[in-house]
Amino acid sequence: MRAWLVRFASLYVFDVVVLLLIGWLLPGVRVGWAALWAGVILAVATIWLKPLIHRGFLGMARRSSSRRTALAEKLVQYGIVFAVALVIWILVVLFTRVDVSGWFWGYALPPVALLVAWAIYDLVDDRIEARTSALYDTASRRLRGGRGGDAAASAPSSPQAAQGRRELKDGLTDEQRRLFDEL
């Protein structure tokens, strides 16, 4: 549950920024405050619907892949990726108050912007999710009545604390290190 929440939260914030940029850069799209709800729709669609739609389109394309050249197959794959982004964009427009006018500026170009955004997110998602996870941990500690970010630095030294610090350096516990040494 925690991993899902972290992924959703980080993707939501990223999507809101992307939607605001799309609304700011493209003259046929008005986003405004609708970005908050559209970010939810876009994050949900990206996490759950995008893989399903992509798999469906790939299944249809595989039926005729033997009759295509390598270049045509690559073009079909690019077309599928664009079609998935287009479907996701249309869902965002239908279920939110994002205002779209014109087929090129409103429906053809925003999916391209989504593709660029997804590529950027794919490059930085590990760092974004790690930072979001750290913020989640800090917030949950504070809600439980624990200390915030510097709690480990001010905690008294103990064997368990020393072991925890060793874990942070390589990510392995003493038992895991022993198991790897035995291999």
TORNUZA-606668 format. One line per field, with one value per residue (C-alpha): residue number from 1; x, z, y; residue in three letters. Coordinates in steps of 0.001 Angstrom, whole numbers. Layout:
N
num = c(NUM; ...);
X = c(X; ...);
Z = c(Z; ...);
Y = c(Y; ...);
residuo = c(ALA; ...);
END
This chain:
183
num = c(1; 2; 3; 4; 5; 6; 7; 8; 9; 10; 11; 12; 13; 14; 15; 16; 17; 18; 19; 20; 21; 22; 23; 24; 25; 26; 27; 28; 29; 30; 31; 32; 33; 34; 35; 36; 37; 38; 39; 40; 41; 42; 43; 44; 45; 46; 47; 48; 49; 50; 51; 52; 53; 54; 55; 56; 57; 58; 59; 60; 61; 62; 63; 64; 65; 66; 67; 68; 69; 70; 71; 72; 73; 74; 75; 76; 77; 78; 79; 80; 81; 82; 83; 84; 85; 86; 87; 88; 89; 90; 91; 92; 93; 94; 95; 96; 97; 98; 99; 100; 101; 102; 103; 104; 105; 106; 107; 108; 109; 110; 111; 112; 113; 114; 115; 116; 117; 118; 119; 120; 121; 122; 123; 124; 125; 126; 127; 128; 129; 130; 131; 132; 133; 134; 135; 136; 137; 138; 139; 140; 141; 142; 143; 144; 145; 146; 147; 148; 149; 150; 151; 152; 153; 154; 155; 156; 157; 158; 159; 160; 161; 162; 163; 164; 165; 166; 167; 168; 169; 170; 171; 172; 173; 174; 175; 176; 177; 178; 179; 180; 181; 182; 183);
X = c(0; 2805; 4640; 1430; 752; 4293; 4137; 716; 1699; 4899; 3181; 282; 2571; 4509; 1262; -109; 3071; 2878; -773; -30; 2824; 578; -2037; 583; 2448; -364; -2855; -5681; -5650; -6844; -6128; -6078; -7443; -8687; -5077; -5678; -8454; -6969; -3746; -5693; -7310; -3991; -2113; -4775; -4888; -1093; -729; -3614; -5144; -2018; -601; -4001; -4621; -1073; -1414; -4712; -3278; -186; -2394; -4218; -948; 685; -1936; -583; 3072; 4326; 3194; 5121; 8704; 10978; 10448; 6683; 6729; 8640; 6145; 3255; 4878; 5301; 1696; 527; 2408; 840; -2632; -2309; -1335; -4245; -6736; -5390; -5597; -9183; -10113; -8520; -10473; -13760; -13561; -12189; -12761; -9728; -10897; -9692; -10196; -8888; -7905; -4182; -3488; -6116; -5993; -2895; -159; -999; -488; 2971; 3618; 2420; 4841; 7715; 6591; 6355; 9865; 11193; 9339; 10763; 14270; 13755; 11034; 13388; 14721; 11272; 9763; 12711; 12228; 8461; 9069; 11352; 8702; 6063; 8238; 8893; 5190; 4122; 6715; 5433; 1824; 2723; 4396; 7968; 10643; 11196; 14164; 17058; 15803; 18545; 21302; 20237; 19426; 21773; 24339; 23466; 24399; 21111; 21760; 25275; 23848; 21252; 23993; 25923; 22725; 22423; 25915; 25385; 21720; 22486; 21933; 24623; 22708; 22442; 26181; 26893; 24654; 26419; 29816; 28801; 27927);
Z = c(0; 911; -2398; -4330; -2369; -2912; -6647; -6989; -4998; -6935; -10277; -9245; -8466; -11689; -13704; -12229; -13271; -16751; -17144; -16066; -18589; -21338; -20507; -20432; -23627; -25926; -27023; -27596; -24046; -20868; -17653; -14674; -11417; -13306; -13147; -9590; -10584; -14007; -12249; -10372; -13578; -15449; -12655; -12381; -16153; -16371; -13640; -14531; -17929; -19951; -19666; -20472; -23504; -24733; -24396; -26306; -29188; -29305; -29532; -32510; -34203; -33704; -35852; -38958; -37966; -40264; -43333; -42408; -43035; -40129; -40778; -40985; -37747; -35998; -37318; -36052; -32614; -32534; -33689; -30865; -28287; -29699; -29769; -26108; -25197; -27287; -25522; -22115; -23130; -24348; -21015; -19140; -21237; -20853; -17082; -16093; -16830; -19074; -21961; -25425; -28723; -32125; -33216; -33642; -30571; -28446; -29430; -31529; -29702; -26015; -26410; -27805; -24728; -22570; -24358; -23657; -20029; -19632; -21056; -18607; -15715; -16707; -16449; -13015; -11423; -9113; -7615; -7409; -5750; -3323; -2300; -1992; 85; 2432; 2809; 3457; 6152; 7830; 7798; 9150; 11973; 12937; 12880; 15200; 17579; 16638; 15663; 12232; 9924; 12443; 14921; 14033; 14441; 17971; 19137; 21701; 20422; 20865; 19132; 17227; 16118; 14975; 13005; 11449; 10371; 8769; 6919; 5457; 3969; 1789; 2259; 3781; 7308; 9108; 8389; 4674; 4554; 6132; 3581; 687; 2155; 2296; -1405);
Y = c(0; 2408; 1878; 2518; 5719; 6982; 6266; 7871; 10979; 11559; 10983; 13240; 16186; 15610; 15395; 18615; 20413; 18852; 19854; 23415; 23557; 22183; 24812; 27541; 26560; 25427; 28093; 25563; 24201; 25920; 24083; 26471; 25024; 21981; 20751; 19538; 17122; 16413; 15378; 12708; 11432; 11515; 9702; 6991; 6592; 6460; 3841; 1523; 2304; 3069; -487; -2030; 167; -358; -4129; -4039; -2026; -4257; -7341; -5893; -4888; -8283; -9972; -8276; -7802; -10567; -8593; -5420; -4401; -3482; 239; -161; -2174; 629; 3198; 1063; 888; 4673; 5045; 2783; 4851; 8031; 6422; 5444; 9006; 10319; 8049; 9109; 12787; 12394; 10761; 13666; 16169; 14252; 13771; 17170; 20826; 21096; 23282; 22286; 24088; 23109; 19635; 20338; 22504; 20767; 17107; 16350; 18256; 17580; 13788; 14547; 16679; 13776; 11433; 13821; 14140; 10352; 9989; 12591; 10961; 7589; 9055; 10646; 8494; 6593; 9823; 11412; 8337; 8070; 11708; 11226; 8098; 10042; 12763; 10079; 8467; 11806; 12698; 9300; 9528; 12946; 11750; 8868; 11293; 10511; 12948; 14402; 14144; 14466; 11863; 9374; 11960; 12896; 9345; 7807; 5344; 1681; -1590; -1493; 2085; 1163; -1764; 578; 2975; 86; -869; 2599; 2472; -601; -1487; -4892; -6182; -8173; -11376; -10554; -9818; -13231; -14940; -13234; -14105; -17768; -17728);
residuo = c(MET; ARG; ALA; TRP; LEU; VAL; ARG; PHE; ALA; SER; LEU; TYR; VAL; PHE; ASP; VAL; VAL; VAL; LEU; LEU; LEU; ILE; GLY; TRP; LEU; LEU; PRO; GLY; VAL; ARG; VAL; GLY; TRP; ALA; ALA; LEU; TRP; ALA; GLY; VAL; ILE; LEU; ALA; VAL; ALA; THR; ILE; TRP; LEU; LYS; PRO; LEU; ILE; HIS; ARG; GLY; PHE; LEU; GLY; MET; ALA; ARG; ARG; SER; SER; SER; ARG; ARG; THR; ALA; LEU; ALA; GLU; LYS; LEU; VAL; GLN; TYR; GLY; ILE; VAL; PHE; ALA; VAL; ALA; LEU; VAL; ILE; TRP; ILE; LEU; VAL; VAL; LEU; PHE; THR; ARG; VAL; ASP; VAL; SER; GLY; TRP; PHE; TRP; GLY; TYR; ALA; LEU; PRO; PRO; VAL; ALA; LEU; LEU; VAL; ALA; TRP; ALA; ILE; TYR; ASP; LEU; VAL; ASP; ASP; ARG; ILE; GLU; ALA; ARG; THR; SER; ALA; LEU; TYR; ASP; THR; ALA; SER; ARG; ARG; LEU; ARG; GLY; GLY; ARG; GLY; GLY; ASP; ALA; ALA; ALA; SER; ALA; PRO; SER; SER; PRO; GLN; ALA; ALA; GLN; GLY; ARG; ARG; GLU; LEU; LYS; ASP; GLY; LEU; THR; ASP; GLU; GLN; ARG; ARG; LEU; PHE; ASP; GLU; LEU);
END
